[in-house]
Structures are given as structure tokens and as C-alpha cells.
Amino acid sequence: QVQLVQSGGGLVQAGGSLRLSCAASGRTASSYAMGWFRQAPGKEREFVAYVIGNGGTSRHADSVKGRFTISKDNAKNTVYLQMNSLKPEDTAVYYCAARLQPSPIAFLVGRNSYDAWGQGSQVTVSA
């Protein structure tokens, strides 16, 4: 019921910035929550950030807090991940995700809580 299309990945030097975008479309394009996850080679997909509703509530993983910011443009049904002060350990494939139905907020850090996923965006940070 919702399709997610990502853009904005690329290669940057350590300390640089990058912004990822995720556009939602379909009958249920307006989701309860949108999230970002990332997966490095040989590792599990891990939580990065989520935003609820119109953007009033959000959370960021400790590993990116203070450097990454999630935001949402409700008119465009698009969620963003602004990444500043990038480190080599941020290198991963980043995925956006959508949850359609309300849930306890604590559930939103788990990858199994989401109903749809974007195709992934490669982010590479060189030293």
C-alpha cells in the first residue's frame, strides 16, 4: 500500500555532509512513522532514526545523535536524513522504512516493526 523511493547516497570524505531523501507514494503514502536503518557489510541492519506523524516526535540512535537529523516534509510525503560530521564507520547501505499503523514508540527502533522498505542508498565515507 506504500512505495518508498530513495535518493541522495554517495561518497564523501570524513567530516563531510550528505542528505538522503525517501519519497512515499501510494494509497497509504501518509504513514504513522518513518524510519532510517543502515547495514554495513557482514553486519545486521541497525536502527538510525525515526519520526512520527507530522514530525513532532523523533529519536536518533546514540551512535549518530548530534550528527544526524531526521525530518519530514508532509506536503511532499518525503522523509530526509541529514548527515553531518560523517565518519568512516558510518559507511553502510541506508534504508528508509514506513510503518502504517500506530504502535508503542519503543517498538520503532526494531526493523520488524516496519511494513515497507526503500531500495537502499550506499553511503561511503573515506578517511
N, C-alpha and C positions, 0 to 999 in steps of 0.2 A: 504493500500500500504506500510505500515511500521509497524513493530512489535517491541516492546520495552520490554526487559527483565532486571529486576533489581537484584542486589545482594549487600551485604555488611552491612545490618542492624544488630542491636544487642543491648546489654545492656552495658552501661559504667557508670562510676562514674563522678560526676560533675568535670569539669576541664579536662576531658579526650578528646580523639580524635577518630574519626571514618571516614571512607571513603565509600561513596556509589558509585556504578557503574551502568550504564544503557547502554546496548548494543542494537543497532538498526540493524534490518535486513529487507530484502525485496527489492522490485523493487525500492523503493524510500528511501533507508536507509540513503542517504545523504540529510538531511533536511535543510531548511532555518535557523531554530532556534531550540534550545533545551532548555528546562526549567525544574526547580525543584519547586515543590509545597509541602506543608505539611498540614495535617489535624489532629488536636487534637480531642479527644472525645467531642462531643457536640458543636464543633465549625466548621466554614466554612473552606473550603480549601483555603489556602492563598499562595501568591507568595513568593518564596525564592530567586531564581536567574535565569538568562537566559544567553545564549551565542549564538552569531550569526555567521553563516558561519564557517570559519576555526578557530574561537576563538579570532578574533581581537577586538570584541566588546562584553562587558558583563556588567551586572548590578546585584547588590545584594540588597535585602531588608534591610532597616535600622536596623531591629531587629537582623540581622546576619552579617552586614557589619563589616569587620575587624576580624571576626572569621571564616566565611565560605568562600570557594573559589570554583567557578565552573571552570572546564577546559574540554577540548575536545581532543581526540586522533582521528584525521581524518582517519588515516590508518586503525584503528580498528572500526570506526563508533561507538565510545563509549564516553559518557559524564560522568564526575565524579563530585562529591560534596565532597570536603574535609572539614570536620567539626572539628574545634579546639575549645578549651575553652568551652566545652559544658555545658549548664545549664539545670536544671530540666524543665524549661519552653520550652526547645527545644523538649521535648518528644512529638512525633506525628508519624503518618504514612506518610512517604515521598514518593512522586510520581514523576517520570520523565515524560516529555511530549515532543512531537515534533510538530512543525508547518512546513508544506510543502511549502507553498507559501510565498513570501515576503510580508511584511506588515509594516506600521509605527511602529517604535521601541516602541513608547509609548503603543501600544496595547499588547505588550508581557508580561505585568505584570498581564493580565487578563486570568483566566482559560478558558474562552470561545474562546480564540484565538488559541487554540491548537487542532490538528487533531487526535492525538493518545496518549495513556497513558500507562505507565507501570503498573505492578500489585500491586505496593506499597511495601515499606520496613519499618518495625517497628523499630523505634529508641527510646530507653528508657534511660533516664539519671537519675540516682539516686543521692540523696543528700548526 
